[in-house]
Amino acid sequence: MDKTVVLESTLTCPNCGHSETEEMPTDACQWFYECKSCNAVLKPLEGDCCVYCSYATVPCPPIQLGDSCCG
């Protein structure tokens, strides 16, 4: 049975609280994300593989599939 991967995730900036829905890449991890409101550059929290796993509503596609991110 194939798992359905959600490609849209809403990132929330921890600095200003701005939320933005983005489409996640399926072929690479995203280690940096610039907030469109305050221009803060977000980086993954310790133990997370990408900004989506740290700040978004849905984790990145490899994590959704049960893989290690970009592994």
N, C-alpha and C positions, 0 to 999 in steps of 0.2 A: 504494500500500500504506500503510495507516494504521499509525502507530507506537503501541504500547501504552504508556501513561503510567502509571508507578507512583506512587500517591498516598500511600503510607505510607513514612515514612523515620524512621530512628532517630537522634535528636540526642544527641550526647555533650557534656556540659559540660566545657570545658577547665580549669575551676577545680577541680571536685571529682570529675570522672570519671563522674558519674551519667548513665545513658542512659535515654531515654524515647522510645517510638515514638509518633509523631504523624501525623495526616493533614494533608497539605499543602493549602493553598488553591490552587484552580485559577484564580481570578480576581484575585489580588493577590499581591504579594511580601510576605514576612514579614521585616521589618527588625529586629525585636526578638523575643527569646524569653526568658522568665524560667525559670531552672532550678527544677524542683520540689523539688530537694534543698537547695541552698545559696542559692537566690533571687538568684543573680547574673543580671544582664540581659545576654544575649549580643547582640552586634551583628555584622554581616558583616565578615569580614576585608577588607582593602584589595584591590580587584580582583574581589571576589565581589559578587553582586547581592542575596543574602539569607542568612539564618542557615542555611538548608538547604544552600546551596552551600558554606558554610564549615565546618559542624560535623556534618552528617548523612551517613548512608550512601548516600542517593540525592539527587541534585540536584533543584531545583524543576522543576515541569512544563514551563515554557517552555524551560528549558535542555535538558531531555530531548528536546524536539521540535526542537531546533536553532535556537531563536530566542534573541534577547537577552532577558533577564529583564525583564518588565514593559515592554518596549520598545514 
